[in-house]
Structures are given as structure tokens and as C-alpha cells.
Amino acid sequence: MGIIERTGGELIPDFLETFDIPYVFGNPGTTETTFLAAVAKSKASYILALHESSAASIAAGYALITGKPSVVSLHTYPGLANGMFNMRNALILGMLKNLDVTTHIVTEGSSEDAIVQDMAVALGFQNVHFLPRGGGLGWAMPLGVGIGLATGKHAVCFVGDGGSLFSIHAIRRQYALAKISFVEGGGLNDEIVLACSPEDPPPGYTAQRKID
């Protein structure tokens, strides 16, 4: 049996149909003509935004309401840079949407604090803890440990790389007292999201810090 070779342009319509993606959002540059031609051959519609940040936000809003994946087409380098921050916002929003609104959300002096707090409050979270800027680094992790011990439930901390250096020992203490059950990399930078829980981690679990 010979190998059936297909181009990326031929695979794109199948990909969009397989995952039931009706829209592709984007702001293309001059080198995406073959991609646009492939989308045109599919059942999906291309939604043109006037800026990359708008394209990322539109895609995030669609995914938020429908629960379906969104595809964003951005031009390399400057296009990615323009859309990156709203991609980051979409990542935070996606994390929060997967949590129960009774979950304690803890932030400290990282640059995403205001975004996390605004999103959490808008989504109806009942327990959003933060410290005003200035002297707050190292506050969130130990607070999350205490909340996890007191409530017996997850406390989710959004901690920047600098803040983690001030209280990385809290992770060790957390494991000794209440067990680390979830550590996830931020995706577009090295922010750590730490969920503290008194439950034991699953067999074979290793807590890790992921930097993309």
C-alpha cells in the first residue's frame, strides 16, 4: 500500500470540519494566501478583524459561550505580538471558567492581577483575595496553603515568577501539610497557577513547574 501524501492546505478543511469549527478569526498578513484559500474551500467562514488583539478577543468570546474551540489566524512576529496579550486573557478566562465559583482565587503583585480579579468578580466568584501592589510578593502561596487547610478545598493562586521566588518554600510546606494536587504553567509567560488541596495527588503524580 502506497503512502497517500496530502498538503497542509488539503488537511485544513478536514480539520475544521472534524472539530466542527464554523469560523476562523484573524487579521492576515501577506503570506497567508494559501491558508485563506484552504479556509475558503471549507465550510468555515473567515471573520476578518481590523487588529490582531480584536481577532483573539472575538475568538475567546465565541469559545466562552459555545464551548467550542476557536481558530485564530495571526501574521507571524508583529501579528503574534499584537494578539498575544488577549490570548493570555483568554487563557486566564478559560482557567476560571473551569472552576466552581466558590473556589478561593488568590493573586498578588503580578501584572495580571487586575485582569484575574476583574474576570473572577465578573464570573461571580465569591472569594477573590488580593493584596494591593507594594510589598505583596510572596503572599499568595502561603495564603493558599492556609485556605486549603481551613476549607478542605482547592485554593487557586495566580503567582508571577518573581513572587514565586519569595515563597517557593510554601510549595514544599504545602506538600507536607496538604499535598499539591495541581500545578500548571501560564502558557504565554512563566506565571504559575497553583491549586492547593488537602487531597492526595493521584498515583504517579509529580508536581512540576512548566515554562513555555
N, C-alpha and C positions, 0 to 999 in steps of 0.2 A: 504494500500500500504506500503510495507516494505521500509526501508531506504537502498539505494544502497551505499555500502561503497567501496571506492577506495583508493589506496595508493597514496602517493605523486609521486612515480615512475610511476604510471599509468597515472597520470594527466599531467606530464611534456610533453610527446609527443603531447597531445591535446593542451596544452598551446602554444607550439612552432608553431603548425600548425594554431591555431586560429589567432595568431598575425603575421603570415607569416614571421617567423624568420628562415632564411636558415642556419645561422651559430651560434655556441656558441663558444666564445673565452675564453681561460683560461689557467691556469697553476695549475693543481690539486695537492693536497697532497695525503695522504694515506687513507683518509676517504671518498673520493668522488666516490668510485667504483659504488655504487648504482645509483648515479646521472649520471655517464658516461654511465652506462648500459641503463638508461632510454633515454638518448640522442641518443644512438645507435639504439634504436627502433623507433626513429622518422625519419623524412625526413631531419632533420638538420644535418650539418656536424660540428664536433668538430675541431676547429682550435687551435692547441697547440702552445703556446708561451713559450719561454725559461725563461721568467721572468714575474711577475705579472704586473709590470708597462707597459711592452710591450703589454700584453693582453688588458689592459684598453685602451691604445692608439689606438690599432688596431680597437677595438670596436667603439671607438669615431670617428675614421676616416670613418668607414663604415656607421655609423649613420649620420655623417655630409653630406656625398654625397648622400646617398639613401633616407634620411628622415625616415628610418625605425628604430624601436627600436633594440638595441643590447643587448645580454645577455652575461655577463661576469661571469665566474666561478673562484673564488679565494679561496684558502685554508684559513681557519679561522686563526685569530690572525696575524702571520707574513705575510701571503699572503695578507690579507686585508691591513696591514700596508704598504707593498711594493707597492700595487696598488692604495692606497688612493690619493696620490698627483696627479696622472694622471686622477683619477676620478674627482678630483677637477678641473683640467684643462678642462676636458670635460664639466663640469657644466658651467664654465665661457664661454667656446666656444658656448655652447648651448644657453646661455642667449644672447650673442652678435648676434648670427645668427637670432634671433627673432626680432632684432631691425633694423630700417631703417638706412642706412649708413650716413644719415645727422644728426642723433642723436648725441648730445654732450655727450661724455664719460669723466667722471671726476674721477681721482684717487688721492690718497695722500700716505703718508708714510707707507702703509701696505705691508706685504711681497709679496702679489700677484700683486703689481703694474706693475712690468716689464712684467709679463705674460699677464695681461689685455692689456697693451699698445701694446705689440708686436702683440697680436691677433687682436686687433682693427685696427691697421695700416695694417696688412696683409689682413684683410677683406675689406679694402677700406673705413674705416670710415674717414670722412672729418674733424671732430672736436674732437680731443683727447687731453684733458688737464691734465697735471700732474705737480707736484711740486717735484723737486729733494729732496732726503732724507735730513732730518735735518731741524727741525722747521716747518714741513709741516702739522703736525697733527691738525685737526680742520679746514682745508682749504676747503675740498671738498664739504661738505654740504652747507655752505653759498654760495659758488660759484655756486652750482647747483640751489639754490634758485634764485640767480640773473639772471642766464642764462634762467631759466624757465620763469621768469617775462619778460625778454627782448625779447625772441623769441616766447613766447606763445606755446612752445612745450616742450616735455619731455627732461630733462637732467638727465642722469643716472649716479649715483655716486657709486663707489665701495669703501666702507669705513670699515676699521677694527674696532674691538671692542674698542681699545684704542683711535683711532681717533674720534669715535662717542662720547666718554666721553668729549672731548674737545669742541664739537659743537652740542651736543644733543639738545640744545635750538634752534638750527636752524630748527629742525623739528617742534617745536611749532610755530616759526615765519613763517615757510613755510606754515603751515596750515592756519594761519591767513591771509597771503598775497595771496598765490597762490594755496592752497589746496594740500594735499598729495593724490596722486592717486594710489601709488603702493609702498609697502614695502615688501621685500621678504628676507627670511633667506638664508644664503650662502649654507647650506646643510651639508658640512663636517666640518665647523667650525662656528664661530659666526659672520662672516663678514655680514655686512648689505648692501643690494643693494637698493638704494633709487631713485625712479624716481620722479622728480619734474615736475609738470604740473599746468598750470593755470585753468585747468578744474576742476569742482566739482567732488568729488568722487561719485560713484553710491549710490543709496539709501541703507541704512543699512550698509554701509561700515565702518569698524573700522580699522584705521591704527594700525599695530602691529609689534612687533619685535619678530621674531621666532628664537629660538636657538635649534638646533638639538643636 
